[in-house]
């Protein structure tokens, strides 16, 4: 059960960070 929770947490963190990185790259590309 703990492994499942950790897996979900890692997955969501990865997706969230990926979206944040894309936002940063979009901002940098505009300048």
mmCIF entry with sequence, helices, sheets and N, C-alpha, C, O atoms, coordinates in Angstrom:
data_MODEL
# 
_entry.id   MODEL 
# 
_entity.id                         1 
_entity.type                       polymer 
_entity.pdbx_number_of_molecules   1 
# 
_entity_poly.entity_id                      1 
_entity_poly.type                           'polypeptide(L)' 
_entity_poly.nstd_linkage                   no 
_entity_poly.nstd_monomer                   no 
_entity_poly.pdbx_seq_one_letter_code       
;(UNK)(UNK)(UNK)(UNK)(UNK)(UNK)(UNK)(UNK)(UNK)(UNK)(UNK)(UNK)(UNK)(UNK)(UNK)(UNK)
(UNK)(UNK)(UNK)(UNK)(UNK)(UNK)(UNK)(UNK)(UNK)(UNK)(UNK)(UNK)(UNK)(UNK)(UNK)
;
_entity_poly.pdbx_seq_one_letter_code_can   XXXXXXXXXXXXXXXXXXXXXXXXXXXXXXX 
_entity_poly.pdbx_strand_id                 A 
# 
loop_
_entity_poly_seq.entity_id 
_entity_poly_seq.num 
_entity_poly_seq.mon_id 
_entity_poly_seq.hetero 
1 1  UNK n 
1 2  UNK n 
1 3  UNK n 
1 4  UNK n 
1 5  UNK n 
1 6  UNK n 
1 7  UNK n 
1 8  UNK n 
1 9  UNK n 
1 10 UNK n 
1 11 UNK n 
1 12 UNK n 
1 13 UNK n 
1 14 UNK n 
1 15 UNK n 
1 16 UNK n 
1 17 UNK n 
1 18 UNK n 
1 19 UNK n 
1 20 UNK n 
1 21 UNK n 
1 22 UNK n 
1 23 UNK n 
1 24 UNK n 
1 25 UNK n 
1 26 UNK n 
1 27 UNK n 
1 28 UNK n 
1 29 UNK n 
1 30 UNK n 
1 31 UNK n 
# 
_struct_asym.id          A 
_struct_asym.entity_id   1 
# 
_struct_conf.conf_type_id            HELX_P 
_struct_conf.id                      HELX_P1 
_struct_conf.pdbx_PDB_helix_id       AA1 
_struct_conf.beg_label_comp_id       UNK 
_struct_conf.beg_label_asym_id       A 
_struct_conf.beg_label_seq_id        2 
_struct_conf.pdbx_beg_PDB_ins_code   ? 
_struct_conf.end_label_comp_id       UNK 
_struct_conf.end_label_asym_id       A 
_struct_conf.end_label_seq_id        30 
_struct_conf.pdbx_end_PDB_ins_code   ? 
_struct_conf.beg_auth_comp_id        UNK 
_struct_conf.beg_auth_asym_id        A 
_struct_conf.beg_auth_seq_id         2 
_struct_conf.end_auth_comp_id        UNK 
_struct_conf.end_auth_asym_id        A 
_struct_conf.end_auth_seq_id         30 
_struct_conf.pdbx_PDB_helix_class    1 
_struct_conf.details                 ? 
_struct_conf.pdbx_PDB_helix_length   29 
# 
_struct_conf_type.id          HELX_P 
_struct_conf_type.criteria    ? 
_struct_conf_type.reference   ? 
# 
loop_
_atom_site.group_PDB 
_atom_site.id 
_atom_site.type_symbol 
_atom_site.label_atom_id 
_atom_site.label_alt_id 
_atom_site.label_comp_id 
_atom_site.label_asym_id 
_atom_site.label_entity_id 
_atom_site.label_seq_id 
_atom_site.pdbx_PDB_ins_code 
_atom_site.Cartn_x 
_atom_site.Cartn_y 
_atom_site.Cartn_z 
_atom_site.occupancy 
_atom_site.B_iso_or_equiv 
_atom_site.pdbx_formal_charge 
_atom_site.auth_seq_id 
_atom_site.auth_comp_id 
_atom_site.auth_asym_id 
_atom_site.auth_atom_id 
_atom_site.pdbx_PDB_model_num 
ATOM 1   N N  . UNK A 1 1  ? 0.838  -1.203 0.000   1.00 0.00 ? 1  UNK A N  1 
ATOM 2   C CA . UNK A 1 1  ? 0.000  0.000  0.000   1.00 0.00 ? 1  UNK A CA 1 
ATOM 3   C C  . UNK A 1 1  ? 0.870  1.249  0.000   1.00 0.00 ? 1  UNK A C  1 
ATOM 4   O O  . UNK A 1 1  ? 0.611  2.199  -0.739  1.00 0.00 ? 1  UNK A O  1 
ATOM 5   N N  . UNK A 1 2  ? 1.903  1.237  0.834   1.00 0.00 ? 2  UNK A N  1 
ATOM 6   C CA . UNK A 1 2  ? 2.790  2.405  0.912   1.00 0.00 ? 2  UNK A CA 1 
ATOM 7   C C  . UNK A 1 2  ? 3.478  2.632  -0.429  1.00 0.00 ? 2  UNK A C  1 
ATOM 8   O O  . UNK A 1 2  ? 3.660  3.772  -0.858  1.00 0.00 ? 2  UNK A O  1 
ATOM 9   N N  . UNK A 1 3  ? 3.858  1.544  -1.083  1.00 0.00 ? 3  UNK A N  1 
ATOM 10  C CA . UNK A 1 3  ? 4.530  1.664  -2.383  1.00 0.00 ? 3  UNK A CA 1 
ATOM 11  C C  . UNK A 1 3  ? 3.591  2.326  -3.390  1.00 0.00 ? 3  UNK A C  1 
ATOM 12  O O  . UNK A 1 3  ? 4.026  3.137  -4.208  1.00 0.00 ? 3  UNK A O  1 
ATOM 13  N N  . UNK A 1 4  ? 2.307  1.980  -3.329  1.00 0.00 ? 4  UNK A N  1 
ATOM 14  C CA . UNK A 1 4  ? 1.331  2.552  -4.255  1.00 0.00 ? 4  UNK A CA 1 
ATOM 15  C C  . UNK A 1 4  ? 1.211  4.054  -4.032  1.00 0.00 ? 4  UNK A C  1 
ATOM 16  O O  . UNK A 1 4  ? 1.172  4.830  -4.987  1.00 0.00 ? 4  UNK A O  1 
ATOM 17  N N  . UNK A 1 5  ? 1.154  4.459  -2.764  1.00 0.00 ? 5  UNK A N  1 
ATOM 18  C CA . UNK A 1 5  ? 1.043  5.885  -2.432  1.00 0.00 ? 5  UNK A CA 1 
ATOM 19  C C  . UNK A 1 5  ? 2.283  6.635  -2.904  1.00 0.00 ? 5  UNK A C  1 
ATOM 20  O O  . UNK A 1 5  ? 2.176  7.719  -3.479  1.00 0.00 ? 5  UNK A O  1 
ATOM 21  N N  . UNK A 1 6  ? 3.463  6.058  -2.661  1.00 0.00 ? 6  UNK A N  1 
ATOM 22  C CA . UNK A 1 6  ? 4.711  6.698  -3.093  1.00 0.00 ? 6  UNK A CA 1 
ATOM 23  C C  . UNK A 1 6  ? 4.753  6.809  -4.611  1.00 0.00 ? 6  UNK A C  1 
ATOM 24  O O  . UNK A 1 6  ? 5.187  7.824  -5.157  1.00 0.00 ? 6  UNK A O  1 
ATOM 25  N N  . UNK A 1 7  ? 4.299  5.759  -5.285  1.00 0.00 ? 7  UNK A N  1 
ATOM 26  C CA . UNK A 1 7  ? 4.289  5.762  -6.742  1.00 0.00 ? 7  UNK A CA 1 
ATOM 27  C C  . UNK A 1 7  ? 3.410  6.888  -7.267  1.00 0.00 ? 7  UNK A C  1 
ATOM 28  O O  . UNK A 1 7  ? 3.798  7.601  -8.192  1.00 0.00 ? 7  UNK A O  1 
ATOM 29  N N  . UNK A 1 8  ? 2.227  7.050  -6.679  1.00 0.00 ? 8  UNK A N  1 
ATOM 30  C CA . UNK A 1 8  ? 1.306  8.107  -7.103  1.00 0.00 ? 8  UNK A CA 1 
ATOM 31  C C  . UNK A 1 8  ? 1.913  9.476  -6.824  1.00 0.00 ? 8  UNK A C  1 
ATOM 32  O O  . UNK A 1 8  ? 1.806  10.381 -7.652  1.00 0.00 ? 8  UNK A O  1 
ATOM 33  N N  . UNK A 1 9  ? 2.548  9.635  -5.666  1.00 0.00 ? 9  UNK A N  1 
ATOM 34  C CA . UNK A 1 9  ? 3.154  10.920 -5.301  1.00 0.00 ? 9  UNK A CA 1 
ATOM 35  C C  . UNK A 1 9  ? 4.261  11.288 -6.284  1.00 0.00 ? 9  UNK A C  1 
ATOM 36  O O  . UNK A 1 9  ? 4.351  12.436 -6.719  1.00 0.00 ? 9  UNK A O  1 
ATOM 37  N N  . UNK A 1 10 ? 5.096  10.324 -6.633  1.00 0.00 ? 10 UNK A N  1 
ATOM 38  C CA . UNK A 1 10 ? 6.192  10.575 -7.576  1.00 0.00 ? 10 UNK A CA 1 
ATOM 39  C C  . UNK A 1 10 ? 5.631  10.939 -8.944  1.00 0.00 ? 10 UNK A C  1 
ATOM 40  O O  . UNK A 1 10 ? 6.124  11.856 -9.601  1.00 0.00 ? 10 UNK A O  1 
ATOM 41  N N  . UNK A 1 11 ? 4.596  10.214 -9.372  1.00 0.00 ? 11 UNK A N  1 
ATOM 42  C CA . UNK A 1 11 ? 3.994  10.468 -10.677 1.00 0.00 ? 11 UNK A CA 1 
ATOM 43  C C  . UNK A 1 11 ? 3.432  11.880 -10.748 1.00 0.00 ? 11 UNK A C  1 
ATOM 44  O O  . UNK A 1 11 ? 3.683  12.603 -11.712 1.00 0.00 ? 11 UNK A O  1 
ATOM 45  N N  . UNK A 1 12 ? 2.661  12.281 -9.713  1.00 0.00 ? 12 UNK A N  1 
ATOM 46  C CA . UNK A 1 12 ? 2.073  13.624 -9.714  1.00 0.00 ? 12 UNK A CA 1 
ATOM 47  C C  . UNK A 1 12 ? 3.149  14.694 -9.649  1.00 0.00 ? 12 UNK A C  1 
ATOM 48  O O  . UNK A 1 12 ? 3.047  15.720 -10.322 1.00 0.00 ? 12 UNK A O  1 
ATOM 49  N N  . UNK A 1 13 ? 4.193  14.460 -8.834  1.00 0.00 ? 13 UNK A N  1 
ATOM 50  C CA . UNK A 1 13 ? 5.272  15.446 -8.725  1.00 0.00 ? 13 UNK A CA 1 
ATOM 51  C C  . UNK A 1 13 ? 5.974  15.613 -10.067 1.00 0.00 ? 13 UNK A C  1 
ATOM 52  O O  . UNK A 1 13 ? 6.287  16.731 -10.477 1.00 0.00 ? 13 UNK A O  1 
ATOM 53  N N  . UNK A 1 14 ? 6.219  14.496 -10.749 1.00 0.00 ? 14 UNK A N  1 
ATOM 54  C CA . UNK A 1 14 ? 6.890  14.543 -12.045 1.00 0.00 ? 14 UNK A CA 1 
ATOM 55  C C  . UNK A 1 14 ? 6.059  15.323 -13.052 1.00 0.00 ? 14 UNK A C  1 
ATOM 56  O O  . UNK A 1 14 ? 6.586  16.151 -13.795 1.00 0.00 ? 14 UNK A O  1 
ATOM 57  N N  . UNK A 1 15 ? 4.752  15.054 -13.073 1.00 0.00 ? 15 UNK A N  1 
ATOM 58  C CA . UNK A 1 15 ? 3.873  15.752 -14.016 1.00 0.00 ? 15 UNK A CA 1 
ATOM 59  C C  . UNK A 1 15 ? 3.821  17.239 -13.698 1.00 0.00 ? 15 UNK A C  1 
ATOM 60  O O  . UNK A 1 15 ? 3.858  18.079 -14.597 1.00 0.00 ? 15 UNK A O  1 
ATOM 61  N N  . UNK A 1 16 ? 3.733  17.558 -12.401 1.00 0.00 ? 16 UNK A N  1 
ATOM 62  C CA . UNK A 1 16 ? 3.650  18.960 -11.993 1.00 0.00 ? 16 UNK A CA 1 
ATOM 63  C C  . UNK A 1 16 ? 4.933  19.703 -12.352 1.00 0.00 ? 16 UNK A C  1 
ATOM 64  O O  . UNK A 1 16 ? 4.887  20.812 -12.884 1.00 0.00 ? 16 UNK A O  1 
ATOM 65  N N  . UNK A 1 17 ? 6.076  19.086 -12.058 1.00 0.00 ? 17 UNK A N  1 
ATOM 66  C CA . UNK A 1 17 ? 7.358  19.720 -12.377 1.00 0.00 ? 17 UNK A CA 1 
ATOM 67  C C  . UNK A 1 17 ? 7.520  19.854 -13.884 1.00 0.00 ? 17 UNK A C  1 
ATOM 68  O O  . UNK A 1 17 ? 8.058  20.852 -14.364 1.00 0.00 ? 17 UNK A O  1 
ATOM 69  N N  . UNK A 1 18 ? 7.063  18.864 -14.628 1.00 0.00 ? 18 UNK A N  1 
ATOM 70  C CA . UNK A 1 18 ? 7.161  18.918 -16.082 1.00 0.00 ? 18 UNK A CA 1 
ATOM 71  C C  . UNK A 1 18 ? 6.378  20.106 -16.627 1.00 0.00 ? 18 UNK A C  1 
ATOM 72  O O  . UNK A 1 18 ? 6.848  20.805 -17.525 1.00 0.00 ? 18 UNK A O  1 
ATOM 73  N N  . UNK A 1 19 ? 5.182  20.334 -16.084 1.00 0.00 ? 19 UNK A N  1 
ATOM 74  C CA . UNK A 1 19 ? 4.364  21.467 -16.529 1.00 0.00 ? 19 UNK A CA 1 
ATOM 75  C C  . UNK A 1 19 ? 5.044  22.777 -16.157 1.00 0.00 ? 19 UNK A C  1 
ATOM 76  O O  . UNK A 1 19 ? 5.041  23.724 -16.942 1.00 0.00 ? 19 UNK A O  1 
ATOM 77  N N  . UNK A 1 20 ? 5.624  22.835 -14.965 1.00 0.00 ? 20 UNK A N  1 
ATOM 78  C CA . UNK A 1 20 ? 6.297  24.058 -14.514 1.00 0.00 ? 20 UNK A CA 1 
ATOM 79  C C  . UNK A 1 20 ? 7.500  24.361 -15.408 1.00 0.00 ? 20 UNK A C  1 
ATOM 80  O O  . UNK A 1 20 ? 7.743  25.517 -15.756 1.00 0.00 ? 20 UNK A O  1 
ATOM 81  N N  . UNK A 1 21 ? 8.248  23.327 -15.776 1.00 0.00 ? 21 UNK A N  1 
ATOM 82  C CA . UNK A 1 21 ? 9.419  23.512 -16.646 1.00 0.00 ? 21 UNK A CA 1 
ATOM 83  C C  . UNK A 1 21 ? 8.983  24.029 -18.010 1.00 0.00 ? 21 UNK A C  1 
ATOM 84  O O  . UNK A 1 21 ? 9.628  24.908 -18.582 1.00 0.00 ? 21 UNK A O  1 
ATOM 85  N N  . UNK A 1 22 ? 7.886  23.483 -18.530 1.00 0.00 ? 22 UNK A N  1 
ATOM 86  C CA . UNK A 1 22 ? 7.391  23.939 -19.834 1.00 0.00 ? 22 UNK A CA 1 
ATOM 87  C C  . UNK A 1 22 ? 6.986  25.403 -19.764 1.00 0.00 ? 22 UNK A C  1 
ATOM 88  O O  . UNK A 1 22 ? 7.234  26.157 -20.705 1.00 0.00 ? 22 UNK A O  1 
ATOM 89  N N  . UNK A 1 23 ? 6.362  25.820 -18.655 1.00 0.00 ? 23 UNK A N  1 
ATOM 90  C CA . UNK A 1 23 ? 5.968  27.223 -18.486 1.00 0.00 ? 23 UNK A CA 1 
ATOM 91  C C  . UNK A 1 23 ? 7.203  28.111 -18.477 1.00 0.00 ? 23 UNK A C  1 
ATOM 92  O O  . UNK A 1 23 ? 7.219  29.169 -19.106 1.00 0.00 ? 23 UNK A O  1 
ATOM 93  N N  . UNK A 1 24 ? 8.248  27.676 -17.756 1.00 0.00 ? 24 UNK A N  1 
ATOM 94  C CA . UNK A 1 24 ? 9.479  28.462 -17.686 1.00 0.00 ? 24 UNK A CA 1 
ATOM 95  C C  . UNK A 1 24 ? 10.128 28.576 -19.062 1.00 0.00 ? 24 UNK A C  1 
ATOM 96  O O  . UNK A 1 24 ? 10.584 29.653 -19.445 1.00 0.00 ? 24 UNK A O  1 
ATOM 97  N N  . UNK A 1 25 ? 10.171 27.483 -19.797 1.00 0.00 ? 25 UNK A N  1 
ATOM 98  C CA . UNK A 1 25 ? 10.770 27.507 -21.130 1.00 0.00 ? 25 UNK A CA 1 
ATOM 99  C C  . UNK A 1 25 ? 9.988  28.428 -22.050 1.00 0.00 ? 25 UNK A C  1 
ATOM 100 O O  . UNK A 1 25 ? 10.577 29.128 -22.874 1.00 0.00 ? 25 UNK A O  1 
ATOM 101 N N  . UNK A 1 26 ? 8.646  28.434 -21.915 1.00 0.00 ? 26 UNK A N  1 
ATOM 102 C CA . UNK A 1 26 ? 7.809  29.307 -22.745 1.00 0.00 ? 26 UNK A CA 1 
ATOM 103 C C  . UNK A 1 26 ? 8.131  30.765 -22.441 1.00 0.00 ? 26 UNK A C  1 
ATOM 104 O O  . UNK A 1 26 ? 8.222  31.587 -23.352 1.00 0.00 ? 26 UNK A O  1 
ATOM 105 N N  . UNK A 1 27 ? 8.303  31.087 -21.158 1.00 0.00 ? 27 UNK A N  1 
ATOM 106 C CA . UNK A 1 27 ? 8.629  32.464 -20.776 1.00 0.00 ? 27 UNK A CA 1 
ATOM 107 C C  . UNK A 1 27 ? 10.008 32.859 -21.301 1.00 0.00 ? 27 UNK A C  1 
ATOM 108 O O  . UNK A 1 27 ? 10.185 33.970 -21.801 1.00 0.00 ? 27 UNK A O  1 
ATOM 109 N N  . UNK A 1 28 ? 10.977 31.963 -21.193 1.00 0.00 ? 28 UNK A N  1 
ATOM 110 C CA . UNK A 1 28 ? 12.333 32.264 -21.657 1.00 0.00 ? 28 UNK A CA 1 
ATOM 111 C C  . UNK A 1 28 ? 12.365 32.415 -23.175 1.00 0.00 ? 28 UNK A C  1 
ATOM 112 O O  . UNK A 1 28 ? 13.109 33.244 -23.700 1.00 0.00 ? 28 UNK A O  1 
ATOM 113 N N  . UNK A 1 29 ? 11.572 31.627 -23.875 1.00 0.00 ? 29 UNK A N  1 
ATOM 114 C CA . UNK A 1 29 ? 11.568 31.668 -25.338 1.00 0.00 ? 29 UNK A CA 1 
ATOM 115 C C  . UNK A 1 29 ? 10.974 32.980 -25.849 1.00 0.00 ? 29 UNK A C  1 
ATOM 116 O O  . UNK A 1 29 ? 11.316 33.430 -26.942 1.00 0.00 ? 29 UNK A O  1 
ATOM 117 N N  . UNK A 1 30 ? 10.089 33.592 -25.066 1.00 0.00 ? 30 UNK A N  1 
ATOM 118 C CA . UNK A 1 30 ? 9.446  34.831 -25.513 1.00 0.00 ? 30 UNK A CA 1 
ATOM 119 C C  . UNK A 1 30 ? 10.409 36.009 -25.515 1.00 0.00 ? 30 UNK A C  1 
ATOM 120 O O  . UNK A 1 30 ? 10.257 36.941 -26.305 1.00 0.00 ? 30 UNK A O  1 
ATOM 121 N N  . UNK A 1 31 ? 11.402 35.966 -24.630 1.00 0.00 ? 31 UNK A N  1 
ATOM 122 C CA . UNK A 1 31 ? 12.309 37.115 -24.521 1.00 0.00 ? 31 UNK A CA 1 
ATOM 123 C C  . UNK A 1 31 ? 13.365 37.123 -25.622 1.00 0.00 ? 31 UNK A C  1 
ATOM 124 O O  . UNK A 1 31 ? 14.202 38.024 -25.668 1.00 0.00 ? 31 UNK A O  1 
# 
